[in-house]
Amino acid sequence: MQYQTKRLQIRDLNWDDLTAIHAFRSDPIVTQYNDFESHTLAETRAWLAGCIHHNTIEPRTSHNCAIVLAHTGATIGWIGFGSPSESKAEWGDVDFGYALRQQFWGQGYMSEALTGLITFIFTTTAAQAIFGECEVANPASARVMQHARMQQVAHVSESDEATGKVIESLRFQIKKPDWQSLKPGQSHA
Ligand SMILES: CC(C)(COP(=O)(O)OP(=O)(O)OC[C@H]1O[C@@H](n2cnc3c(N)ncnc32)[C@H](O)[C@@H]1OP(=O)(O)O)[C@@H](O)C(=O)NCCC(=O)NCCS
C-alpha cells in the first residue's frame, strides 16, 4: 500500500527499512507495552522477511508499513493492519498495531499516521469497523486512537498466559458510518 498524509508517507515495508525498524524493536522503552522486541538484528531481519512476504500474498489480508517522514525520507516507525483473531472478530473486520522511534514521539506523527490508515482502510477495503487496543498503562496510545476519532468501547482484563499477570487494556473502535459523518477538518491526516 501507499498513502500520503500531510507530513508522512505510509508504504509497504522493504529491506531498506531494516536499520530503522531494528532501532525501535531493540529499544525496551518502545517495546514495553507490546510483544514487538528484537534482541538481535537477525530477529528483526526474520520479522521483516515475514512482513515483506505477507504483504505479497493475494488477496491482500496483511499490510505492514513503514512510516516515513516525507521531507527527509527517514523511516520513523511501523504501522500495520490485518484481520483480527477469531475471538475478537466481533469488534471489527480489521485491527492494527504501531510503534515509533522514541526521538519522534510527541509530535503528532502517530495520530496523523493512524488517521491516514483509517481513511485508507475505509476507502480501499470492504471493512465496516476497525478496532485497536492498548494497555491502560499506555495513555499515549489511547490518546492516539482518540485523536483518530475512535471511541472507547471496552475495558478488558486479561491474564498473560506466560506470567499469569493481569493486564488491563482499553479497546477503541470506529465504524464506517461514523467515520463518514466526520466533518471536513476533523481529521489530522
Ligand atoms: C504510543 C506512540 C505510538 C505514540 O506516538 P506519538 O507520535 O508520540 O503520538 P502523538 O504525538 O500522535 O500523540 C500522543 C498523545 O499522547 C499524549 N501523551 C504522551 N504521553 C502521555 C502520558 N504519559 N500520559 C498521557 N498522555 C500522554 C501526548 O500528549 C499526545 O496527546 P495530545 O496531542 O493530546 O497532547 C509512541 O509513544 C510509541 O511508539 N510507543 C511505543 C509503542 C506502543 O506503545 N505502541 C502501541 C501499543 S498499543
The ligand as a MOL file (V3000), in Angstrom:
LIG
                    3D

  0  0  0     0  0            999 V3000
M  V30 BEGIN CTAB
M  V30 COUNTS 48 50 0 0 0
M  V30 BEGIN ATOM
M  V30 1 C 2.1720 5.3280 21.5050 0
M  V30 2 C 3.0090 6.0390 20.4270 0
M  V30 3 C 2.8080 5.3210 19.1160 0
M  V30 4 C 2.5200 7.4840 20.3230 0
M  V30 5 O 3.1260 8.1000 19.1950 0
M  V30 6 P 3.2740 9.7010 19.0990 0
M  V30 7 O 3.5810 10.0720 17.7040 0
M  V30 8 O 4.1860 10.1680 20.1600 0
M  V30 9 O 1.7820 10.1140 19.4450 0
M  V30 10 P 1.1350 11.5520 19.1680 0
M  V30 11 O 2.1830 12.6040 19.3150 0
M  V30 12 O 0.3780 11.4870 17.8800 0
M  V30 13 O 0.0640 11.6470 20.3360 0
M  V30 14 C 0.4260 11.2740 21.6460 0
M  V30 15 C -0.5700 11.8570 22.6170 0
M  V30 16 O -0.4100 11.1860 23.8690 0
M  V30 17 C -0.1250 12.1370 24.8650 0
M  V30 18 N 0.7490 11.5130 25.8330 0
M  V30 19 C 2.0270 11.1460 25.7060 0
M  V30 20 N 2.4690 10.5860 26.8480 0
M  V30 21 C 1.4240 10.5880 27.7030 0
M  V30 22 C 1.2380 10.1590 29.0380 0
M  V30 23 N 2.2250 9.5780 29.7300 0
M  V30 24 N 0.0260 10.3380 29.6120 0
M  V30 25 C -0.9830 10.9040 28.9490 0
M  V30 26 N -0.8760 11.3420 27.6460 0
M  V30 27 C 0.3240 11.1710 27.0560 0
M  V30 28 C 0.5070 13.2960 24.1320 0
M  V30 29 O 0.4410 14.4760 24.8840 0
M  V30 30 C -0.3610 13.3250 22.8700 0
M  V30 31 O -1.6430 13.8460 23.1610 0
M  V30 32 P -2.0330 15.3860 22.8250 0
M  V30 33 O -1.7920 15.5590 21.3560 0
M  V30 34 O -3.4740 15.4720 23.1760 0
M  V30 35 O -1.1380 16.2530 23.6450 0
M  V30 36 C 4.5040 6.0590 20.7860 0
M  V30 37 O 4.6410 6.5670 22.0860 0
M  V30 38 C 5.1290 4.6820 20.7220 0
M  V30 39 O 5.6380 4.2600 19.6850 0
M  V30 40 N 5.1130 3.9640 21.8690 0
M  V30 41 C 5.6960 2.6300 21.9360 0
M  V30 42 C 4.9280 1.6080 21.1130 0
M  V30 43 C 3.4940 1.4790 21.5750 0
M  V30 44 O 3.1690 1.7050 22.7340 0
M  V30 45 N 2.6390 1.0870 20.6260 0
M  V30 46 C 1.2280 0.9220 20.8860 0
M  V30 47 C 0.9540 -0.3550 21.5820 0
M  V30 48 S -0.7890 -0.4480 21.9480 0
M  V30 END ATOM
M  V30 BEGIN BOND
M  V30 1 1 1 2
M  V30 2 1 2 3
M  V30 3 1 2 4
M  V30 4 1 2 36
M  V30 5 1 4 5
M  V30 6 1 5 6
M  V30 7 2 6 7
M  V30 8 1 6 8
M  V30 9 1 6 9
M  V30 10 1 9 10
M  V30 11 2 10 11
M  V30 12 1 10 12
M  V30 13 1 10 13
M  V30 14 1 13 14
M  V30 15 1 14 15
M  V30 16 1 15 16
M  V30 17 1 15 30
M  V30 18 1 16 17
M  V30 19 1 17 18
M  V30 20 1 17 28
M  V30 21 1 18 19
M  V30 22 1 18 27
M  V30 23 2 19 20
M  V30 24 1 20 21
M  V30 25 1 21 22
M  V30 26 2 21 27
M  V30 27 1 22 23
M  V30 28 2 22 24
M  V30 29 1 24 25
M  V30 30 2 25 26
M  V30 31 1 26 27
M  V30 32 1 28 29
M  V30 33 1 28 30
M  V30 34 1 30 31
M  V30 35 1 31 32
M  V30 36 2 32 33
M  V30 37 1 32 34
M  V30 38 1 32 35
M  V30 39 1 36 37
M  V30 40 1 36 38
M  V30 41 2 38 39
M  V30 42 1 38 40
M  V30 43 1 40 41
M  V30 44 1 41 42
M  V30 45 1 42 43
M  V30 46 2 43 44
M  V30 47 1 43 45
M  V30 48 1 45 46
M  V30 49 1 46 47
M  V30 50 1 47 48
M  V30 END BOND
M  V30 END CTAB
M  END
